[in-house]
Each structure stands twice: as structure tokens, then as C-alpha cells.
Amino acid sequence: MFGGPVDTAFGVALLAIGGFLGVKTVGILVNLVLMPRLRVAPRAGDRPTTALLVPVRDEAETLPTTLPRLLAQDVDELIVLDDGSSDGSADLARSLAGHDPRVRVLDGRPLPDGWTGKNWACHQASEATDAELLVFTDADVRWSPGALEAVATEMERQRADAFSVFPRQRTGSLLERTLLPLIDDVLLAFLPFPLLRLPVPAAAAANGQVLAFRRDAYLRLDGHRGVRGEIVEDLRLGQRVRRAGMRLGLSLGADAIEVRMYRSDDALVQGLAKSLLAAHGGSRPLLLAGAVWHGLVYTAPVVLLPLALLGTVPHGLWWAAPIALAACERWLVNAITGRGAPYEALLMPLAPLAAVPVYRLATAPTRSWKGRTYRT
């Protein structure tokens, strides 16, 4: 019935979609076996002096939950750097810390030209300590008892100069459940853990929610000053580590470290849009091409399968294969990270559609986040 160019075009599309999903599935299966997960356990031997560095901007809603967990860690110093909060975050942090001698709550200096707010806050926090191990963590990250020991132990096991943790994502709304697991999906599908030990400088990833450095490595990289204007500073720092010939370590947070990134769907859209363009190298054509491609990979087969069964498009039940692979992909990602209900595997076809507001905002000339404007 079909034949000719139409049959060929649909066949090529089916092979391309299946091939893409197959490559991703292989990467995820490798990481199912080899990607480390933090394990909380007593640590043998001495640990270098350690500082937890927490940049804070308008986090009064999260600090009552997260700061006590940080105070429970066996840490030498805990530095909270308030980055111009307007909600009393600094005073709240001081109240929660009480008279704990390990804690200093510092008021950040005005943001200089050419810096992003978080990078400036992290840089100031790093200047305030002489600790041998610098552990940067976002104010909304929840640390379980013993999590810092787990980070130090795993960093030592991997002999890493810099080390990053991808916390377990906690999600509430349907939009969160649809989109936020894609953060883990990108890591697990496109960066098989063994690549970090091969001379492939481009094989790098990092998550600024938890990012640790040996002090000498941080200084050698020029720290956050070296990425002062970057929105995706964590990724750029990871790349700089690899290019400098130093060791980059990674781990999933598992039961030790978790995060609820956004408190509303509107915040989720704004937060993801803030960094999405930068993650695509600042290229709007590349960003839009990615949006179209993911629509073809994850959404189009769900539309084409019933049409194929009705005889409107060729290749019949073969369109069920990418649907099954996509569901398997999400199920495996949730299994590896230890989060999510099994039904979330059925959300993959919705992800490209749910991401449309994110892409639309990401391509705008300016984006706002926590009272600051970012221009591209």
C-alpha cells in the first residue's frame, strides 16, 4: 500500500528513534551496575578538615527542614553565605544555629558585574575558610545523618579531586514527576561511569546541589571565580576538572542525600528554563532542534501506533517498540535512583509536551530567578 519514499521515510525515522533509545538504554544499563550510590556507614581513619558551604538566597521556607540536618553532620565548619535574601533567611539561619561554634552566617557583598549570584556566593564562602575539603551544598538539599561521612568516604574511594552527588529527587506534582527525572536520565544515559576513568575530557558532569573539592584542586581551578559568569557552573566546573587532568568523582545520593527542588510548578518551569539554554551551549537552534527531536522520539510513536494499526502509516506494530523502550528507560532510571512509582514509566510520551513552557521561556531574551534577571 505504501512503498516508495513514504515507506522509506517512515522506516528511517523508526530506525533512528529506535537506535537513539537503544543507545540510551545501554548507557543506563551500564550505570545500573557501575554508577556508585552513597552508603552511610562509619568511616575508618582520619578525615581532612571539612567545611560545608551553603549559599542562601530567599530560603526561609526550606531552612527549618534542611539546616538542622546540616548541623547534625560531623563537620568542622558550616558557613552560610546569605546572598541578599529579602525574606529574613540570614536571621533565621542564625536562630536555627543557636550557639553552635561551628556555624558562621555571613552577609554577602553586593554582586559584581560579570558574576552570577550563586557563583559569587560560593566564592565568598570559600574565602571564609581554610578547610582542606570544601563541600558546597544548596540550601534545599536534605542530608541524612552520616551523609557527609558517606561523601568523604566515596570521594576517597574514587580518589577524586572533585566530587559531585546527584541527590535523589523528591517530586510532588504531576509536572514534577514528568520532567525532573530527566535530570537523572541525561546523566545515566549519556555518561556511562567508566568514561570518567578514560582520557576523554568531554566525559564530565557535575551537580551544584552537592559539589566537593579538595582545597588544592579548587584553588588550581580558580574555583567559582573561574566560572564566574556561567549559569551552568556545575557542568563547567566538571569539565574544567577533566581538562586539567584531575579526577572527577560522581555518585547518586541514594538514601543519604535528597532534594525537593521546586515548591510549585511555576517555579519548576522558571528554574529549568534558567539553565536550559546554557546547557545547550547558548544555541537556540540547537535547543529547538532538541525539543523537536524529543517530540519525535517520545511522543510521535504514541500517535503513530494507532494510525499504523488502522493502516494510515506503515510499519504497523513496530511503532510499539520505541514506546516500550521509552517506558523501560524511565523505569530503569527510577529503579537506579530509588525514586518514583512504576506508573511514571507511562509519562515519557508526555515529557516533550510538558516541557514546551520550559523551552518557550528558555528561548526568551531574558529570564528571571529569585529576583535577578539573566540575559542571553
C-alpha positions in Angstrom: 0.0 0.0 0.0 2.8 2.4 0.9 6.2 1.6 -0.7 8.5 4.1 -2.3 9.6 7.3 -0.5 6.9 7.2 2.1 7.7 3.7 3.4 11.4 4.6 3.3 11.0 7.8 5.3 8.9 6.2 8.0 11.3 3.3 8.1 14.4 5.6 8.5 12.5 7.5 11.3 11.7 4.3 13.1 15.3 3.1 12.9 16.6 6.4 14.1 14.2 6.6 17.0 14.9 3.0 18.0 18.6 3.4 17.7 18.6 6.5 19.9 16.6 4.8 22.6 18.7 1.7 22.3 21.9 3.7 22.9 20.4 5.4 25.9 19.2 2.1 27.3 22.7 0.6 27.0 24.1 3.6 28.9 21.5 3.3 31.6 22.2 -0.5 32.0 25.9 0.1 32.4 25.2 2.6 35.1 22.7 0.3 36.7 25.6 -1.9 37.6 28.5 0.6 37.9 27.2 4.0 39.0 28.1 4.4 42.7 25.4 5.1 45.3 26.2 6.8 48.6 26.2 4.4 51.5 26.0 5.8 55.1 28.5 3.8 57.2 31.1 4.6 59.9 34.3 5.9 58.3 37.6 4.4 59.2 40.6 6.7 59.6 41.0 10.4 59.8 39.2 12.9 57.5 40.6 16.2 56.3 39.2 19.3 58.0 35.9 19.8 56.3 33.6 22.9 55.7 30.0 22.8 54.5 29.4 25.9 52.4 25.8 26.9 51.9 24.8 29.7 49.5 21.4 31.1 50.5 19.0 33.4 48.8 15.4 33.6 50.0 15.3 30.1 51.6 13.3 30.9 54.7 10.8 28.2 53.7 13.4 25.4 53.4 16.0 26.2 56.1 13.9 24.9 59.1 13.9 21.5 57.4 17.4 21.4 55.9 19.7 23.4 58.2 19.2 21.1 61.3 20.2 18.2 59.0 23.4 20.0 58.1 24.0 20.8 61.8 23.8 17.1 62.5 26.7 16.3 60.2 30.2 15.7 61.7 31.7 18.8 60.1 34.4 21.2 61.3 32.8 24.4 59.9 29.4 25.3 58.5 29.3 28.6 56.6 26.0 30.0 55.5 26.5 32.8 53.0 23.4 35.0 52.6 23.2 36.3 49.1 21.0 39.3 49.5 17.9 37.5 50.8 14.7 39.5 51.2 12.8 37.0 53.4 15.0 37.0 56.6 16.9 33.9 55.7 20.1 35.1 57.4 18.4 35.8 60.7 16.5 32.5 60.5 19.8 30.7 59.9 21.4 32.4 63.0 18.4 31.4 65.1 18.4 27.8 64.0 22.2 27.5 64.5 21.9 28.8 68.1 25.3 28.9 69.8 26.9 26.1 67.7 30.5 27.2 67.4 31.0 25.5 64.1 28.5 27.8 62.3 29.0 31.2 60.8 26.3 33.1 59.0 27.8 35.7 56.7 26.2 38.6 54.8 27.3 38.5 51.2 28.8 41.5 49.5 27.0 43.2 46.5 27.1 41.2 43.3 29.9 42.4 41.0 29.4 42.8 37.2 30.1 39.6 35.3 29.2 37.2 38.1 26.1 35.1 38.6 24.7 35.3 42.1 25.3 31.7 43.1 28.9 31.7 41.9 29.6 34.9 43.8 28.1 33.5 47.0 30.1 30.2 46.7 33.3 32.2 46.0 32.8 34.3 49.1 32.1 31.3 51.2 35.2 29.6 50.0 37.3 32.6 51.0 36.0 32.4 54.6 37.5 29.0 55.4 40.9 27.3 55.3 39.4 23.8 55.4 41.1 21.1 53.4 37.8 19.7 52.0 35.2 22.2 50.6 31.7 20.8 50.3 29.2 23.2 48.6 25.5 22.3 49.0 22.3 24.1 48.1 20.1 25.2 50.9 17.2 23.0 49.8 19.2 19.7 49.9 18.3 17.3 52.7 21.3 15.4 54.3 20.6 12.2 56.2 22.7 11.5 59.4 26.1 10.4 58.3 25.8 11.7 54.7 28.9 13.8 55.0 30.9 10.8 56.0 29.5 8.9 53.0 30.6 11.8 50.7 34.1 11.9 52.1 34.4 8.1 52.0 33.2 7.8 48.4 35.4 10.7 47.3 38.4 9.0 48.8 37.4 5.6 47.3 37.3 7.2 43.9 40.5 9.1 44.6 38.7 12.2 43.3 40.0 15.8 43.3 36.4 17.0 42.8 33.3 15.0 43.6 29.6 15.6 42.9 26.4 14.0 44.1 23.2 13.8 42.3 20.6 13.8 45.1 17.5 11.6 45.0 14.8 13.8 43.5 11.6 14.1 45.6 8.6 15.1 43.5 5.1 16.0 44.2 3.0 17.3 41.3 2.4 15.5 38.0 4.6 18.1 36.2 7.5 17.4 38.7 7.1 13.6 38.2 7.1 14.1 34.4 10.1 16.4 34.0 12.5 16.3 36.9 13.6 12.6 36.4 15.0 13.8 33.1 17.9 15.3 35.0 18.9 11.8 36.2 18.0 10.4 32.7 20.6 12.6 31.0 23.4 11.6 33.4 22.6 7.9 33.4 22.0 7.5 29.7 24.8 9.7 28.3 27.7 9.3 30.8 28.5 5.6 31.5 30.5 5.8 34.7 33.6 4.1 33.3 34.2 7.0 31.0 35.3 9.1 33.9 38.5 6.9 34.2 39.3 7.2 30.5 41.2 10.1 28.8 38.0 11.6 27.5 37.9 15.2 28.8 34.4 15.8 27.4 33.1 13.0 29.6 32.1 15.2 32.5 29.1 16.0 34.6 28.5 17.6 38.0 25.6 18.8 40.1 26.0 22.1 42.0 23.5 20.8 44.6 26.4 18.9 46.2 29.9 19.6 44.9 33.0 18.9 46.9 36.7 19.8 46.2 40.0 19.1 47.8 41.2 22.6 48.6 44.3 22.4 46.4 42.2 21.3 43.4 39.7 24.1 43.9 42.5 26.7 44.0 44.2 25.2 41.0 40.9 25.5 39.0 40.4 29.1 40.3 37.2 27.8 41.9 33.9 29.5 41.2 35.8 32.6 40.0 36.9 30.6 37.0 33.3 30.1 36.0 32.0 33.4 37.4 29.5 34.2 34.7 28.3 30.7 33.9 24.7 29.7 34.7 25.5 26.0 34.5 28.6 26.5 36.6 28.5 22.9 37.9 28.8 21.4 34.5 31.6 23.9 33.6 33.5 23.1 36.8 33.3 19.4 36.0 34.6 20.0 32.5 37.5 22.1 33.9 38.4 19.3 36.3 38.7 16.8 33.4 40.6 19.2 31.1 43.1 19.9 33.9 43.8 16.2 34.2 42.3 15.9 37.6 40.0 13.2 38.8 36.2 13.8 38.9 34.1 11.5 41.0 30.3 11.1 40.8 27.7 9.3 42.9 23.9 9.1 43.3 22.6 10.4 46.6 20.5 7.2 47.3 19.2 7.2 50.9 21.9 9.7 52.1 21.0 12.9 50.2 17.8 14.0 48.6 16.2 17.2 47.4 12.8 18.7 46.6 14.0 21.2 44.0 10.8 23.3 43.5 7.9 24.2 45.6 5.5 25.0 42.7 5.0 24.2 39.0 5.7 27.8 38.1 9.0 27.7 40.0 9.8 24.4 38.2 9.3 26.0 34.8 11.3 29.1 35.7 14.1 27.1 37.3 14.6 24.7 34.5 14.3 27.4 31.9 17.1 29.4 33.6 19.8 26.9 32.7 18.4 25.0 29.7 19.8 27.3 27.0 23.2 27.4 28.7 23.2 23.6 28.8 22.8 23.7 25.0 25.9 25.9 24.6 23.8 29.0 24.3 22.5 27.9 20.9 18.8 28.5 20.3 18.7 26.4 17.1 20.3 23.5 19.0 17.8 23.9 21.8 14.8 23.9 19.4 16.2 21.0 17.4 16.5 19.1 20.7 12.9 19.9 21.6 11.6 18.7 18.2 13.8 15.5 18.3 12.5 14.5 21.7 8.9 15.1 20.5 9.6 12.7 17.6 11.3 10.1 19.9 8.9 10.0 22.8 5.5 11.5 21.6 5.2 10.7 17.9 5.3 6.9 18.3 2.2 7.0 20.6 0.4 9.0 17.9 1.7 6.8 15.0 1.0 3.4 16.6 -2.9 3.6 16.3 -2.6 5.2 12.9 -0.3 2.3 11.8 -2.8 -0.2 13.2 -5.5 1.5 11.1 -3.3 1.3 8.0 -2.8 5.0 7.7 1.0 4.9 8.2 3.4 2.0 7.5 5.3 -0.5 9.8 2.3 -1.4 12.0 3.2 -2.8 15.4 6.9 -1.8 15.0 5.8 1.6 16.5 5.2 -0.2 19.8 9.0 -0.8 20.1 10.0 2.8 20.8 7.1 3.2 23.2 8.2 0.1 25.1 11.9 1.3 25.1 10.9 4.7 26.4 8.9 3.2 29.2 11.8 0.9 30.1 14.1 3.9 30.1 12.1 5.7 32.7 11.5 2.6 34.8 15.3 1.9 34.9 16.1 5.5 35.8 13.6 5.3 38.7 15.0 2.0 39.8 18.6 3.2 39.8 17.8 6.3 41.7 15.4 4.7 44.1 12.6 7.0 43.5 9.3 7.2 41.7 6.2 5.0 41.3 6.1 2.4 38.5 3.3 4.3 36.7 5.8 7.1 36.0 7.2 5.0 33.1 4.0 5.9 31.2 4.7 9.6 31.5 7.6 9.6 29.0 5.4 10.4 25.9 4.1 13.5 27.9 7.5 14.9 28.7 8.1 16.7 25.4 4.7 18.3 25.6 5.0 19.2 29.3 8.4 20.8 28.6 7.0 23.3 26.0 6.6 26.1 28.5 10.2 25.5 29.7 11.5 25.7 26.1 9.5 28.8 25.4 10.8 30.6 28.4 14.4 29.4 27.8 14.4 31.0 24.4 13.3 34.4 25.6 15.9 37.2 25.7 15.8 37.4 29.5 14.8 35.1 32.3 14.2 35.8 36.0 15.0 33.8 39.0 14.8 34.8 42.7 14.6 38.5 41.8 17.6 38.5 39.3 17.5 38.8 35.6 19.6 36.6 33.3 20.2 37.8 29.7 21.3 35.6 26.8 
